[in-house]
Amino acid sequence: MSPISPPPARPLSAHRFVLSGDSRLYRVHRKRILSTAFNPRPADIFTGGRFDGTPEDPYPYLYAASTPEAAVADTLLRALPFHSSPGPRLVPTAAVVDRQLTQMRTTAPLELIELRSEESLAAAGASSELVLSDDLVRSRAWSSLLRVHNPWAQGLVWPSRFRRGHDLVVLFGDRCSHQILVEHTNWPLEARANELLADLKTVVLLPRPPARDFDDFFRAHILQVCRILNARQNDWELAQEAASRAFEIAYRKWAEVSEHPNPVAWVVFTGRRILMRAYQKTASRPERPLNDWDTDTPIDSLDAAPTTVDRIALYTAIGNLTRDKRECLVMHYVYGYPVNEIAKMLNIPPGTVKSRLSAARKDLKDSLGYDFREGGM
C-alpha cells in the first residue's frame, strides 16, 4: 500500500453518517480496563492506532466495530504477516490472554464522518490509503484536520480491512457524553476468538488450562519437597516458602511439568534455585543449628536424656556440614532415597551423590569420633 498523501490545505466537507441510538458496537480490550472507557493517552511517532489523539490534538478515543467478527479480526490480524504456506496463520497465545470481547449499546445517535466509499473519501479530500495504509502518523494528521473542518463530528467510520461489509469506528471522547455507551455483555477473548476467525484461515493458540490432577500432585508431594529443601537449607520456614513458590511456578507451567519424566524432581530443582537466591541474600546470617528445638514441640515426643545427648551431638554435626553434603546425607540416610533418585532430584550425576555422601560420612566421623551408622542416631 502506497503512503498516504498529505492532507490538503483547503477545508474538507465530509459526508455525514448518523449511527442511530441503541446500536450495537463491539470492542476488544484488556480485562482490567472499563469496557466503555476512552483512552486518554496521545499517540507518538512509534505507537498508537490509526486515528488516535496526538500531543497536538490530544482527544480521548475509543475504537469499536459493527460486528464481533470485525472487532476480533482488526485486533488480532493487523500485525500478523501473511505467508505462502498452505496451513493457517497462527495468532500467539499472548494476544488473547487477559483480554475480553465486549458488546456495547449506544444511548443516543452519533454523527460520524463517512469514510466507507470512494465517494465519501473524495468528499473528505482523501483516497483509500487513508483507511488502508500503514502510514499511521499521516493518518492521524488527517483525522485531526477532519476534526477541525467538521466540528460536528463525534467520530469516524470506515470499512474493515479483513471483513468486507463490516465497519470500524473511532469515537472522539471530547465530543461524546460520558454515558454515550453502556456495556451489554462480554466474553473472554479466548472463548470466542477461533470461532470468529474460523473462515480466515487463522488459528489462535489458546492457553492450556491447568490439569485437574495438579491438586492431587500438590497434596501428595508438598511435604516431600519441603523435607528435601530443608535438608539443603536447614531452615524449615524458608524451605516451606521455597516449596510453595516452586509449586506455584509448577502450577503456571503444569502443561510442561506434567509431561516431565519426573515432575517432583522438576519442583525440587526449581525450589533449590529459589533457595540459592535466598541464600545469596542471607549468606552473612548464621544458620540456625539443627538442635534448636521449636518451642511448641511436646515434651513427650523428645527422647530420654541419654539418647537425646547422642541425637543433639549428631544433629549439631549434621548442621555443620556444607549444604551439598548435608542435602545428600539427609535425603539418603534419613528419607531413604536411593542414590540414583537423589541424582535425578538434584540434577547431578550419581557419582557426585556418592562422592558427597562419602565426604559427609568422613566429616561426621571426624566430628563425632565414630561412624554415625554404627551408633548414635
Contacts in CASP RR format, 6 or more apart in sequence:
PFRMAT RR
TARGET T0000
AUTHOR 0000-0000-0000
METHOD contacts of the structure
MODEL  1
MSPISPPPARPLSAHRFVLSGDSRLYRVHRKRILSTAFNPRPADIFTGGR
FDGTPEDPYPYLYAASTPEAAVADTLLRALPFHSSPGPRLVPTAAVVDRQ
LTQMRTTAPLELIELRSEESLAAAGASSELVLSDDLVRSRAWSSLLRVHN
PWAQGLVWPSRFRRGHDLVVLFGDRCSHQILVEHTNWPLEARANELLADL
KTVVLLPRPPARDFDDFFRAHILQVCRILNARQNDWELAQEAASRAFEIA
YRKWAEVSEHPNPVAWVVFTGRRILMRAYQKTASRPERPLNDWDTDTPID
SLDAAPTTVDRIALYTAIGNLTRDKRECLVMHYVYGYPVNEIAKMLNIPP
GTVKSRLSAARKDLKDSLGYDFREGGM
1 129 0 8 1.000
1 132 0 8 1.000
1 133 0 8 1.000
1 134 0 8 1.000
2 129 0 8 1.000
2 133 0 8 1.000
3 129 0 8 1.000
3 133 0 8 1.000
3 135 0 8 1.000
3 138 0 8 1.000
4 126 0 8 1.000
4 129 0 8 1.000
4 130 0 8 1.000
4 133 0 8 1.000
4 135 0 8 1.000
4 138 0 8 1.000
4 139 0 8 1.000
4 142 0 8 1.000
5 126 0 8 1.000
5 127 0 8 1.000
5 129 0 8 1.000
6 138 0 8 1.000
6 141 0 8 1.000
7 125 0 8 1.000
7 126 0 8 1.000
7 141 0 8 1.000
7 142 0 8 1.000
7 145 0 8 1.000
8 125 0 8 1.000
11 149 0 8 1.000
12 123 0 8 1.000
12 124 0 8 1.000
12 125 0 8 1.000
12 145 0 8 1.000
12 146 0 8 1.000
12 149 0 8 1.000
12 150 0 8 1.000
13 123 0 8 1.000
13 124 0 8 1.000
13 149 0 8 1.000
13 150 0 8 1.000
14 113 0 8 1.000
14 114 0 8 1.000
14 115 0 8 1.000
14 120 0 8 1.000
14 123 0 8 1.000
14 124 0 8 1.000
14 146 0 8 1.000
14 149 0 8 1.000
14 150 0 8 1.000
14 153 0 8 1.000
15 113 0 8 1.000
15 114 0 8 1.000
15 119 0 8 1.000
15 120 0 8 1.000
15 123 0 8 1.000
15 124 0 8 1.000
16 111 0 8 1.000
16 112 0 8 1.000
16 113 0 8 1.000
16 114 0 8 1.000
16 152 0 8 1.000
16 153 0 8 1.000
17 111 0 8 1.000
17 112 0 8 1.000
17 113 0 8 1.000
17 114 0 8 1.000
17 116 0 8 1.000
17 157 0 8 1.000
18 109 0 8 1.000
18 110 0 8 1.000
18 111 0 8 1.000
18 112 0 8 1.000
19 106 0 8 1.000
19 109 0 8 1.000
19 110 0 8 1.000
19 111 0 8 1.000
19 112 0 8 1.000
19 157 0 8 1.000
19 169 0 8 1.000
20 106 0 8 1.000
20 109 0 8 1.000
21 106 0 8 1.000
21 107 0 8 1.000
21 108 0 8 1.000
21 109 0 8 1.000
21 110 0 8 1.000
22 105 0 8 1.000
22 106 0 8 1.000
22 107 0 8 1.000
23 105 0 8 1.000
23 106 0 8 1.000
23 110 0 8 1.000
24 66 0 8 1.000
24 103 0 8 1.000
24 104 0 8 1.000
24 105 0 8 1.000
24 184 0 8 1.000
25 64 0 8 1.000
25 65 0 8 1.000
25 66 0 8 1.000
25 103 0 8 1.000
25 104 0 8 1.000
25 105 0 8 1.000
25 106 0 8 1.000
25 169 0 8 1.000
25 181 0 8 1.000
26 64 0 8 1.000
26 65 0 8 1.000
26 66 0 8 1.000
26 67 0 8 1.000
26 68 0 8 1.000
26 70 0 8 1.000
26 71 0 8 1.000
26 101 0 8 1.000
26 102 0 8 1.000
26 103 0 8 1.000
26 104 0 8 1.000
27 35 0 8 1.000
27 62 0 8 1.000
27 63 0 8 1.000
27 64 0 8 1.000
27 65 0 8 1.000
27 71 0 8 1.000
27 101 0 8 1.000
27 102 0 8 1.000
27 104 0 8 1.000
28 71 0 8 1.000
28 72 0 8 1.000
28 75 0 8 1.000
28 76 0 8 1.000
28 99 0 8 1.000
28 100 0 8 1.000
28 101 0 8 1.000
28 102 0 8 1.000
28 189 0 8 1.000
29 35 0 8 1.000
29 99 0 8 1.000
29 100 0 8 1.000
29 102 0 8 1.000
30 98 0 8 1.000
30 99 0 8 1.000
30 100 0 8 1.000
31 98 0 8 1.000
31 99 0 8 1.000
31 100 0 8 1.000
31 188 0 8 1.000
32 98 0 8 1.000
35 100 0 8 1.000
35 102 0 8 1.000
35 104 0 8 1.000
35 183 0 8 1.000
35 186 0 8 1.000
36 62 0 8 1.000
36 104 0 8 1.000
36 181 0 8 1.000
36 182 0 8 1.000
36 183 0 8 1.000
37 62 0 8 1.000
38 60 0 8 1.000
38 61 0 8 1.000
38 62 0 8 1.000
38 171 0 8 1.000
38 173 0 8 1.000
38 176 0 8 1.000
39 52 0 8 1.000
39 60 0 8 1.000
39 61 0 8 1.000
39 62 0 8 1.000
40 58 0 8 1.000
40 60 0 8 1.000
42 52 0 8 1.000
42 53 0 8 1.000
42 54 0 8 1.000
42 55 0 8 1.000
42 58 0 8 1.000
43 49 0 8 1.000
43 52 0 8 1.000
43 53 0 8 1.000
43 54 0 8 1.000
43 136 0 8 1.000
43 140 0 8 1.000
44 55 0 8 1.000
45 137 0 8 1.000
48 136 0 8 1.000
49 63 0 8 1.000
49 136 0 8 1.000
49 140 0 8 1.000
50 131 0 8 1.000
50 136 0 8 1.000
50 139 0 8 1.000
50 140 0 8 1.000
50 143 0 8 1.000
50 170 0 8 1.000
51 61 0 8 1.000
51 139 0 8 1.000
51 140 0 8 1.000
51 143 0 8 1.000
51 156 0 8 1.000
51 170 0 8 1.000
52 61 0 8 1.000
52 140 0 8 1.000
53 59 0 8 1.000
53 60 0 8 1.000
53 61 0 8 1.000
53 140 0 8 1.000
53 143 0 8 1.000
53 144 0 8 1.000
54 140 0 8 1.000
54 141 0 8 1.000
54 144 0 8 1.000
56 144 0 8 1.000
57 144 0 8 1.000
57 147 0 8 1.000
59 147 0 8 1.000
59 172 0 8 1.000
59 173 0 8 1.000
59 174 0 8 1.000
59 175 0 8 1.000
60 172 0 8 1.000
60 173 0 8 1.000
60 174 0 8 1.000
61 170 0 8 1.000
61 171 0 8 1.000
61 172 0 8 1.000
61 173 0 8 1.000
62 170 0 8 1.000
62 171 0 8 1.000
62 173 0 8 1.000
62 181 0 8 1.000
63 74 0 8 1.000
63 168 0 8 1.000
63 169 0 8 1.000
63 170 0 8 1.000
64 71 0 8 1.000
64 104 0 8 1.000
64 168 0 8 1.000
64 169 0 8 1.000
64 170 0 8 1.000
64 171 0 8 1.000
65 71 0 8 1.000
65 74 0 8 1.000
65 160 0 8 1.000
65 166 0 8 1.000
65 167 0 8 1.000
65 168 0 8 1.000
65 169 0 8 1.000
66 166 0 8 1.000
66 167 0 8 1.000
66 168 0 8 1.000
66 169 0 8 1.000
67 163 0 8 1.000
67 166 0 8 1.000
68 101 0 8 1.000
68 103 0 8 1.000
68 192 0 8 1.000
68 196 0 8 1.000
69 163 0 8 1.000
69 166 0 8 1.000
69 196 0 8 1.000
69 197 0 8 1.000
70 160 0 8 1.000
70 162 0 8 1.000
70 163 0 8 1.000
70 166 0 8 1.000
70 167 0 8 1.000
70 168 0 8 1.000
71 101 0 8 1.000
72 101 0 8 1.000
72 189 0 8 1.000
72 192 0 8 1.000
72 193 0 8 1.000
72 196 0 8 1.000
72 197 0 8 1.000
73 160 0 8 1.000
73 162 0 8 1.000
73 163 0 8 1.000
73 196 0 8 1.000
73 197 0 8 1.000
73 200 0 8 1.000
74 160 0 8 1.000
74 161 0 8 1.000
74 162 0 8 1.000
74 163 0 8 1.000
74 168 0 8 1.000
75 95 0 8 1.000
76 91 0 8 1.000
76 95 0 8 1.000
76 96 0 8 1.000
76 193 0 8 1.000
76 197 0 8 1.000
76 202 0 8 1.000
76 204 0 8 1.000
77 89 0 8 1.000
77 91 0 8 1.000
77 162 0 8 1.000
77 197 0 8 1.000
77 200 0 8 1.000
77 202 0 8 1.000
78 161 0 8 1.000
80 89 0 8 1.000
80 91 0 8 1.000
80 202 0 8 1.000
82 89 0 8 1.000
83 89 0 8 1.000
87 201 0 8 1.000
88 201 0 8 1.000
88 202 0 8 1.000
88 203 0 8 1.000
89 201 0 8 1.000
89 202 0 8 1.000
89 203 0 8 1.000
90 202 0 8 1.000
90 203 0 8 1.000
90 204 0 8 1.000
90 205 0 8 1.000
91 193 0 8 1.000
91 197 0 8 1.000
91 202 0 8 1.000
91 203 0 8 1.000
91 204 0 8 1.000
91 205 0 8 1.000
92 205 0 8 1.000
93 204 0 8 1.000
93 205 0 8 1.000
93 206 0 8 1.000
93 207 0 8 1.000
95 204 0 8 1.000
96 189 0 8 1.000
96 190 0 8 1.000
96 193 0 8 1.000
96 204 0 8 1.000
96 206 0 8 1.000
96 207 0 8 1.000
97 190 0 8 1.000
97 207 0 8 1.000
99 188 0 8 1.000
99 189 0 8 1.000
100 186 0 8 1.000
100 187 0 8 1.000
100 188 0 8 1.000
100 189 0 8 1.000
101 186 0 8 1.000
101 187 0 8 1.000
101 188 0 8 1.000
101 189 0 8 1.000
101 192 0 8 1.000
102 183 0 8 1.000
102 184 0 8 1.000
102 185 0 8 1.000
102 186 0 8 1.000
103 183 0 8 1.000
103 184 0 8 1.000
103 185 0 8 1.000
103 186 0 8 1.000
104 181 0 8 1.000
104 182 0 8 1.000
104 183 0 8 1.000
104 184 0 8 1.000
105 181 0 8 1.000
105 182 0 8 1.000
105 184 0 8 1.000
106 180 0 8 1.000
106 181 0 8 1.000
107 177 0 8 1.000
107 179 0 8 1.000
107 180 0 8 1.000
107 181 0 8 1.000
107 182 0 8 1.000
108 177 0 8 1.000
108 180 0 8 1.000
110 154 0 8 1.000
110 155 0 8 1.000
110 171 0 8 1.000
110 176 0 8 1.000
110 180 0 8 1.000
111 152 0 8 1.000
111 153 0 8 1.000
111 154 0 8 1.000
111 155 0 8 1.000
112 153 0 8 1.000
112 154 0 8 1.000
112 155 0 8 1.000
112 156 0 8 1.000
112 157 0 8 1.000
112 169 0 8 1.000
113 124 0 8 1.000
113 146 0 8 1.000
113 150 0 8 1.000
113 153 0 8 1.000
113 155 0 8 1.000
113 156 0 8 1.000
113 157 0 8 1.000
114 120 0 8 1.000
114 123 0 8 1.000
114 157 0 8 1.000
115 121 0 8 1.000
115 124 0 8 1.000
115 126 0 8 1.000
115 130 0 8 1.000
115 131 0 8 1.000
115 156 0 8 1.000
115 157 0 8 1.000
115 158 0 8 1.000
116 157 0 8 1.000
116 158 0 8 1.000
116 159 0 8 1.000
116 167 0 8 1.000
118 127 0 8 1.000
118 128 0 8 1.000
121 127 0 8 1.000
121 128 0 8 1.000
121 130 0 8 1.000
121 131 0 8 1.000
124 130 0 8 1.000
124 146 0 8 1.000
126 142 0 8 1.000
129 135 0 8 1.000
130 139 0 8 1.000
130 142 0 8 1.000
130 158 0 8 1.000
131 139 0 8 1.000
131 158 0 8 1.000
131 159 0 8 1.000
131 161 0 8 1.000
132 161 0 8 1.000
133 139 0 8 1.000
143 156 0 8 1.000
143 170 0 8 1.000
146 153 0 8 1.000
146 156 0 8 1.000
147 153 0 8 1.000
147 172 0 8 1.000
153 172 0 8 1.000
153 175 0 8 1.000
154 171 0 8 1.000
154 172 0 8 1.000
154 175 0 8 1.000
154 176 0 8 1.000
155 169 0 8 1.000
155 170 0 8 1.000
155 171 0 8 1.000
155 172 0 8 1.000
155 175 0 8 1.000
156 169 0 8 1.000
156 170 0 8 1.000
157 167 0 8 1.000
157 168 0 8 1.000
157 169 0 8 1.000
158 167 0 8 1.000
158 168 0 8 1.000
158 169 0 8 1.000
159 165 0 8 1.000
159 166 0 8 1.000
159 167 0 8 1.000
159 168 0 8 1.000
160 166 0 8 1.000
160 167 0 8 1.000
160 168 0 8 1.000
162 200 0 8 1.000
171 180 0 8 1.000
171 181 0 8 1.000
190 204 0 8 1.000
190 206 0 8 1.000
190 207 0 8 1.000
193 204 0 8 1.000
193 206 0 8 1.000
194 203 0 8 1.000
194 204 0 8 1.000
194 206 0 8 1.000
197 203 0 8 1.000
197 204 0 8 1.000
208 255 0 8 1.000
210 251 0 8 1.000
210 252 0 8 1.000
210 254 0 8 1.000
210 255 0 8 1.000
211 254 0 8 1.000
211 255 0 8 1.000
211 258 0 8 1.000
213 258 0 8 1.000
214 250 0 8 1.000
214 251 0 8 1.000
214 254 0 8 1.000
214 258 0 8 1.000
217 258 0 8 1.000
217 263 0 8 1.000
218 247 0 8 1.000
218 251 0 8 1.000
221 264 0 8 1.000
221 267 0 8 1.000
222 243 0 8 1.000
222 244 0 8 1.000
222 247 0 8 1.000
224 264 0 8 1.000
225 243 0 8 1.000
225 246 0 8 1.000
225 247 0 8 1.000
225 264 0 8 1.000
225 267 0 8 1.000
225 268 0 8 1.000
225 271 0 8 1.000
226 236 0 8 1.000
226 239 0 8 1.000
226 240 0 8 1.000
226 243 0 8 1.000
227 239 0 8 1.000
227 335 0 8 1.000
228 268 0 8 1.000
228 327 0 8 1.000
228 331 0 8 1.000
228 335 0 8 1.000
228 345 0 8 1.000
229 239 0 8 1.000
229 242 0 8 1.000
229 243 0 8 1.000
229 268 0 8 1.000
229 271 0 8 1.000
229 272 0 8 1.000
229 275 0 8 1.000
230 236 0 8 1.000
230 239 0 8 1.000
231 326 0 8 1.000
231 327 0 8 1.000
231 329 0 8 1.000
231 330 0 8 1.000
231 331 0 8 1.000
231 334 0 8 1.000
231 335 0 8 1.000
232 239 0 8 1.000
232 272 0 8 1.000
232 275 0 8 1.000
232 323 0 8 1.000
232 324 0 8 1.000
232 326 0 8 1.000
232 327 0 8 1.000
233 239 0 8 1.000
233 242 0 8 1.000
233 275 0 8 1.000
233 278 0 8 1.000
233 279 0 8 1.000
233 323 0 8 1.000
234 287 0 8 1.000
234 288 0 8 1.000
234 290 0 8 1.000
234 319 0 8 1.000
234 323 0 8 1.000
234 326 0 8 1.000
235 287 0 8 1.000
235 288 0 8 1.000
238 275 0 8 1.000
238 278 0 8 1.000
239 275 0 8 1.000
242 271 0 8 1.000
242 272 0 8 1.000
242 274 0 8 1.000
242 275 0 8 1.000
242 278 0 8 1.000
243 267 0 8 1.000
243 271 0 8 1.000
245 271 0 8 1.000
245 274 0 8 1.000
246 267 0 8 1.000
246 268 0 8 1.000
246 270 0 8 1.000
246 271 0 8 1.000
246 274 0 8 1.000
247 267 0 8 1.000
249 270 0 8 1.000
250 257 0 8 1.000
250 263 0 8 1.000
250 266 0 8 1.000
250 267 0 8 1.000
250 270 0 8 1.000
257 263 0 8 1.000
257 266 0 8 1.000
257 267 0 8 1.000
260 266 0 8 1.000
262 344 0 8 1.000
262 345 0 8 1.000
264 345 0 8 1.000
265 344 0 8 1.000
265 345 0 8 1.000
265 347 0 8 1.000
268 345 0 8 1.000
268 346 0 8 1.000
269 345 0 8 1.000
269 346 0 8 1.000
269 347 0 8 1.000
272 346 0 8 1.000
279 323 0 8 1.000
287 319 0 8 1.000
289 315 0 8 1.000
289 316 0 8 1.000
289 319 0 8 1.000
290 315 0 8 1.000
290 316 0 8 1.000
290 318 0 8 1.000
290 319 0 8 1.000
291 311 0 8 1.000
291 312 0 8 1.000
291 315 0 8 1.000
291 316 0 8 1.000
293 302 0 8 1.000
302 308 0 8 1.000
303 311 0 8 1.000
307 376 0 8 1.000
310 375 0 8 1.000
310 376 0 8 1.000
310 377 0 8 1.000
311 376 0 8 1.000
311 377 0 8 1.000
313 368 0 8 1.000
313 376 0 8 1.000
314 364 0 8 1.000
314 368 0 8 1.000
314 372 0 8 1.000
314 376 0 8 1.000
314 377 0 8 1.000
317 363 0 8 1.000
317 364 0 8 1.000
317 367 0 8 1.000
317 368 0 8 1.000
317 372 0 8 1.000
318 326 0 8 1.000
318 329 0 8 1.000
318 330 0 8 1.000
318 364 0 8 1.000
319 326 0 8 1.000
320 363 0 8 1.000
320 367 0 8 1.000
321 329 0 8 1.000
321 360 0 8 1.000
321 363 0 8 1.000
321 364 0 8 1.000
324 356 0 8 1.000
325 356 0 8 1.000
325 357 0 8 1.000
325 359 0 8 1.000
325 360 0 8 1.000
325 363 0 8 1.000
326 360 0 8 1.000
327 346 0 8 1.000
327 356 0 8 1.000
328 342 0 8 1.000
328 346 0 8 1.000
328 353 0 8 1.000
328 356 0 8 1.000
328 357 0 8 1.000
328 360 0 8 1.000
329 356 0 8 1.000
329 357 0 8 1.000
329 360 0 8 1.000
329 361 0 8 1.000
329 364 0 8 1.000
331 337 0 8 1.000
331 342 0 8 1.000
331 345 0 8 1.000
332 338 0 8 1.000
332 339 0 8 1.000
332 342 0 8 1.000
332 353 0 8 1.000
332 357 0 8 1.000
333 373 0 8 1.000
337 345 0 8 1.000
339 350 0 8 1.000
339 351 0 8 1.000
339 353 0 8 1.000
339 354 0 8 1.000
339 357 0 8 1.000
340 350 0 8 1.000
342 353 0 8 1.000
343 349 0 8 1.000
343 350 0 8 1.000
343 351 0 8 1.000
343 352 0 8 1.000
343 353 0 8 1.000
346 353 0 8 1.000
361 371 0 8 1.000
361 372 0 8 1.000
361 373 0 8 1.000
364 371 0 8 1.000
364 372 0 8 1.000
365 371 0 8 1.000
365 372 0 8 1.000
370 376 0 8 1.000
END
